[in-house]
């Protein structure tokens, strides 16, 4: 499997991106401003992530998604670790990521990769998304914010 930056003439894999974010408008916004990376296996895109600079020293991991039939095989972890490496190489000091309170697997993954919980935006998904989102039998209401301090890796 190879992880690479999406080429300028390639269309982003919207089907995968929508697995992690149900808002096409939001995806198009951060895809336009950020850098999209894809995981390819046998010339097929199987995963994706997007990095978006939020300030001079900070970057946010906006979306991490793996094809549904390939989840649970370590591809998501490889994508997150690649995002950490790219952010570090580009000289950022902090990498942020946010996910829903109901995203139990994602919360575990980010923490296993070294992210720490730094905040909660209550009712974020209720306010900013028109449809009610349920995951793992839990209503997705709150956005959990995590950060990875890249300076600690030096």
C-alpha distance (Angstrom), angle and dihedral (degrees) to the residues before:
residue distance angle dihedral
X1 . . .
X2 3.80 . .
X3 3.81 126.3 .
X4 3.79 114.6 -154.1
X5 3.78 141.6 159.6
X6 3.80 113.6 -92.2
X7 3.80 110.3 -103.5
X8 3.81 118.8 -115.4
X9 3.81 92.6 -113.4
X10 3.83 94.9 47.7
X11 3.77 123.9 97.1
X12 3.80 114.9 -126.1
X13 3.83 113.8 -108.3
X14 3.82 95.4 -106.7
X15 3.81 93.4 176.9
X16 3.79 89.7 61.3
X17 3.81 95.3 39.6
X18 3.80 89.7 53.6
X19 3.81 90.3 57.7
X20 3.82 87.7 69.9
X21 3.82 99.3 32.2
X22 3.81 123.5 27.6
X23 3.83 93.3 -161.4
X24 3.81 113.3 93.3
X25 3.82 89.8 -173.1
X26 3.80 92.5 55.4
X27 3.81 92.3 45.3
X28 3.80 92.3 50.8
X29 3.82 89.3 49.4
X30 3.78 96.8 54.6
X31 3.82 94.6 36.1
X32 3.82 88.1 57.7
X33 3.82 92.8 51.9
X34 3.80 101.2 31.6
X35 3.78 140.9 56.2
X36 3.80 117.9 -97.1
X37 3.81 119.7 -151.1
X38 3.79 125.6 -170.1
X39 3.78 134.4 -160.8
X40 3.78 112.5 -137.8
X41 3.76 127.8 -164.6
X42 3.79 118.7 -178.6
X43 3.83 90.2 -13.5
X44 3.80 92.1 -54.9
X45 3.81 123.0 114.1
X46 3.80 107.2 -122.8
X47 3.80 101.5 164.9
X48 3.78 143.5 16.4
X49 3.79 143.4 -167.9
X50 3.79 135.0 -179.0
X51 3.81 127.9 -148.0
X52 3.80 119.0 -159.8
X53 3.79 123.7 -173.8
X54 3.80 108.5 -130.5
X55 3.82 99.4 178.0
X56 3.79 138.4 -12.0
X57 3.80 96.1 -71.7
X58 3.79 101.0 20.4
X59 3.77 134.3 79.9
X60 3.80 130.0 178.9
X61 3.77 128.4 -142.2
X62 3.80 96.6 -135.9
X63 3.77 102.6 -180.0
X64 3.80 136.6 8.9
X65 3.78 118.1 -179.1
X66 3.79 138.4 163.4
X67 3.81 127.2 -167.0
X68 3.81 106.5 -90.2
X69 3.81 94.8 -122.5
X70 3.83 90.7 53.9
X71 3.81 99.7 46.1
X72 3.78 118.0 122.4
X73 3.82 93.8 37.3
X74 3.80 99.3 100.2
X75 3.81 97.1 -98.1
X76 3.81 92.6 118.6
X77 3.80 90.9 52.3
X78 3.81 90.4 50.1
X79 3.81 89.7 51.1
X80 3.81 93.0 49.9
X81 3.82 92.6 46.6
X82 3.81 89.7 48.6
X83 3.81 90.3 51.2
X84 3.82 89.3 52.2
X85 3.80 90.6 50.8
X86 3.83 93.5 47.1
X87 3.82 91.5 48.3
X88 3.78 90.8 49.0
X89 3.82 92.7 47.5
X90 3.81 90.4 51.1
X91 3.80 89.8 55.0
X92 3.79 100.4 -111.1
X93 3.79 117.4 153.9
X94 3.81 99.7 -154.3
X95 3.80 133.6 30.0
X96 3.79 116.0 -160.6
X97 3.79 130.7 -165.5
X98 3.80 131.9 177.1
X99 3.78 130.9 -163.0
X100 3.76 139.9 166.6
X101 3.78 125.4 -81.8
X102 3.82 87.6 -119.8
X103 3.82 93.9 54.2
X104 3.78 94.8 95.9
X105 3.81 96.4 162.1
X106 3.80 92.8 48.3
X107 3.81 92.6 48.1
X108 3.80 89.4 52.8
X109 3.82 92.7 45.7
X110 3.80 94.8 51.3
X111 3.80 92.4 47.9
X112 3.82 91.8 47.6
X113 3.82 87.0 53.9
X114 3.81 91.7 54.0
X115 3.81 104.4 -93.1
X116 3.81 119.4 140.4
X117 3.81 126.5 -149.6
X118 3.81 109.1 -111.7
X119 3.78 104.6 167.4
X120 3.79 152.3 -11.0
X121 3.81 127.2 -130.7
X122 3.79 102.1 -155.4
X123 3.82 116.7 -138.6
X124 3.83 92.5 -0.1
X125 3.81 93.3 140.7
X126 3.81 92.9 43.5
X127 3.81 91.3 53.2
X128 3.82 100.8 38.5
X129 3.82 103.8 36.4
X130 3.80 122.2 62.3
X131 3.82 96.3 -150.5
X132 3.78 124.4 62.1
X133 3.81 109.1 -111.9
X134 3.81 122.3 -147.0
X135 3.78 124.1 -175.1
X136 3.79 128.9 169.7
X137 3.82 88.0 -0.3
X138 3.82 90.5 -61.1
X139 3.80 127.2 110.7
X140 3.78 109.9 -117.3
X141 3.81 102.3 -129.2
X142 3.80 109.9 137.3
X143 3.81 130.5 54.8
X144 3.80 112.0 -135.0
X145 3.82 112.3 -151.4
X146 3.79 120.7 -152.0
X147 3.78 132.6 178.7
X148 3.78 138.1 -160.7
X149 3.80 115.6 -152.4
X150 3.81 104.2 -141.4
X151 3.81 92.5 -171.7
X152 3.81 90.1 65.6
X153 3.82 89.5 63.3
X154 3.82 93.2 62.7
